[in-house]
Amino acid sequence: MELSVRDLKTTDYVSVWDAMKVFTDSRDSTTNDELWITEHHAVFTMGQAAKSMHILDPQNIPVVYTDRGGQVTFHGPGQIVAYLLRDLRRVKESVHTFVANLETVMIHTLAEYDIAATRLEGNPGVYVGNKKIGALGLRIRNGRSYHGICLNVDMDLSPYQQINPCGLVGMAVTQIADFVKNTSMEDAVSKLVSAYQTVFFYDKVTVHTQDVKDFA
């Protein structure tokens, strides 16, 4: 099974969200799964279960209400956002298993840096000690997924103080750069894509560089 990886570079959140919906609605049973890798301009996104009380002080960062699951999170430069557009129905994969596999991808990626990440029961995502380092939120339409995960690499973490991350009051956040110096986004992306291929049993990966203007 082949995975098409698209490197979108830095993008506007809403444009990529719209493109994911178009892709998901237009694909058929023969369409390859795709992994879209990007960094978003600074934005707070709200899941369908999100409560406005968890946005403490957005200041000048835009807030977008989305159709994914989950609560509020932050996206910004220095964070990998990885959207796996997967046909769960084709491989007979449950949503529960899919979520667990996405968390495993992040755990495997962090292990490459000798960072021991774990799950927190009842709260999707991955954690190092008592700090959150990776989040996830999904939408499943006709057995096919869009949205995905975000993994903090080397970013300005201060906007997280303007929200309760994922609706968790007082939840601290961390990133790879807090443990490993001189971390590059390119290296982190390479490790993440490799983990996707391993965890989801893709036997072939094809990487494409998407024109940024298509998602600007």
C-alpha positions in Angstrom: 0.0 0.0 0.0 1.4 3.4 -1.1 1.5 6.6 0.9 1.8 9.9 -0.9 3.5 12.5 1.3 3.0 16.2 0.4 5.3 18.8 1.9 3.2 22.0 2.0 5.7 24.2 3.8 4.1 27.0 5.8 0.4 27.5 5.2 -2.8 29.2 6.2 -4.9 26.8 8.4 -8.3 27.4 6.7 -7.0 26.9 3.2 -5.5 23.5 4.1 -8.7 22.5 6.0 -10.8 23.3 2.9 -8.4 21.3 0.7 -8.6 18.3 3.0 -12.4 18.3 2.8 -12.3 18.5 -1.0 -9.8 15.6 -1.2 -11.8 13.4 1.2 -15.0 14.0 -0.7 -13.5 13.3 -4.1 -11.4 10.3 -3.4 -12.5 6.7 -4.2 -11.5 3.2 -3.2 -8.4 3.3 -5.4 -7.0 6.6 -4.2 -3.7 6.5 -2.3 -3.7 7.6 1.3 -1.9 10.9 1.7 0.1 12.5 4.4 0.2 16.3 4.3 3.0 17.9 6.3 2.9 21.6 7.1 3.6 24.4 9.6 0.7 26.8 10.1 0.7 30.5 10.6 -0.2 31.2 14.3 -3.8 30.1 15.0 -6.0 28.7 17.7 -8.3 26.0 16.5 -11.4 24.8 18.3 -12.8 21.3 18.0 -16.4 20.4 18.0 -16.4 19.7 21.8 -14.4 22.9 22.5 -15.7 25.4 25.1 -14.9 29.1 24.7 -13.9 29.2 28.4 -10.7 27.5 27.5 -9.6 30.5 25.4 -8.2 32.6 28.1 -6.8 35.6 26.1 -6.4 35.1 22.3 -4.9 38.6 21.9 -4.0 39.0 18.1 -4.1 35.3 17.2 -7.1 34.3 15.2 -9.5 31.6 16.5 -11.0 29.1 14.0 -13.9 26.8 14.8 -13.4 23.5 13.0 -15.2 20.2 12.4 -12.5 18.0 14.1 -13.0 16.4 17.4 -11.4 17.7 20.6 -10.9 20.9 22.3 -8.7 24.0 21.7 -5.1 23.9 20.5 -2.5 26.1 19.1 -0.6 25.8 15.8 2.4 27.9 14.8 5.8 27.9 13.1 8.2 25.3 14.6 5.4 22.8 15.0 4.9 19.8 12.6 1.3 19.4 11.6 0.7 16.1 9.9 -2.6 15.3 8.4 -3.1 11.6 7.5 -5.9 11.3 4.9 -6.5 7.6 5.4 -9.2 5.3 4.1 -10.0 3.4 7.3 -12.8 1.4 5.7 -10.5 0.0 3.1 -8.1 -1.5 5.7 -10.9 -2.3 8.2 -9.3 -0.1 10.9 -11.4 1.1 13.8 -11.3 4.8 14.9 -10.0 3.6 18.3 -7.1 1.8 16.7 -6.4 4.7 14.3 -6.1 7.1 17.2 -3.8 4.7 19.1 -1.6 4.3 16.0 -1.3 8.1 15.6 -0.2 8.4 19.2 2.3 5.6 18.5 3.7 7.5 15.5 4.5 10.4 17.8 5.9 8.2 20.5 8.2 6.4 18.0 9.3 9.7 16.5 10.2 11.1 20.0 12.0 7.9 20.8 14.4 8.6 18.0 15.5 11.6 20.1 15.7 9.5 23.3 12.6 11.3 24.5 10.3 8.9 26.5 6.7 10.0 25.7 3.6 8.3 27.1 -0.2 8.5 26.7 -2.5 10.0 29.3 -5.7 7.9 29.8 -8.8 9.8 28.7 -6.8 12.6 27.0 -5.7 11.9 23.4 -2.2 13.0 22.5 1.3 12.3 24.0 3.1 13.6 27.0 6.6 13.8 28.5 6.3 13.7 32.2 3.4 16.0 33.1 3.8 18.1 29.9 2.0 17.8 26.6 4.2 17.5 23.5 1.8 16.2 20.8 -1.9 16.6 20.2 -4.4 15.1 17.8 -7.9 15.8 16.4 -9.8 14.0 13.7 -12.8 13.9 11.5 -14.0 10.7 9.9 -16.3 11.1 6.8 -17.6 8.0 5.0 -14.9 5.9 6.6 -12.1 8.3 5.6 -10.1 10.5 7.9 -8.9 14.1 7.7 -7.2 16.4 10.2 -4.5 14.7 12.2 -1.7 15.4 14.7 0.7 18.2 15.7 4.1 17.7 17.3 6.0 20.5 18.9 9.5 20.7 17.6 11.1 24.1 18.1 8.6 26.9 18.5 7.4 29.8 20.6 5.4 28.1 23.3 4.1 31.3 24.9 0.7 31.3 23.1 -0.2 28.1 25.0 -0.5 30.4 28.1 -3.4 32.1 26.4 -5.5 28.8 26.4 -6.1 25.7 28.4 -4.5 23.3 25.9 -6.9 20.6 24.9 -9.2 21.8 27.6 -6.8 20.8 30.3 -6.6 23.5 32.9 -3.0 24.2 34.0 -1.5 21.7 31.4 2.1 22.7 30.6 3.5 22.0 27.2 7.0 21.1 26.0 8.8 20.5 22.7 11.7 18.5 21.2 14.0 21.5 21.5 13.7 21.4 25.3 15.5 18.1 25.3 17.6 18.1 22.1 19.6 21.2 21.0 19.9 22.2 17.3 16.8 20.3 16.3 15.8 20.9 12.7 12.3 20.7 11.3 13.7 18.7 8.3 15.1 16.0 10.6 11.9 15.8 12.7 9.8 15.5 9.6 12.0 12.7 8.2 11.7 10.8 11.5 7.9 11.4 11.6 7.3 10.2 8.0 9.4 7.0 8.7 7.3 6.3 11.8 4.1 6.7 9.8 5.4 4.2 7.2 6.3 1.7 10.0 3.2 2.0 12.2 0.7 2.0 9.4 2.5 -0.7 7.2 2.9 1.4 4.1 5.3 -0.5 1.8 6.0 2.5 -0.4 6.3 6.3 0.3 6.3 8.9 -2.5 7.2 12.5 -1.4 5.9 15.5 -3.3 6.5 19.2 -2.8 3.2 21.0 -3.1 3.2 24.6 -4.4 2.5 26.7 -1.4 0.2 29.1 -3.3 -2.3 26.2 -3.6 -2.8 26.4 0.1 -1.9 30.0 0.9 
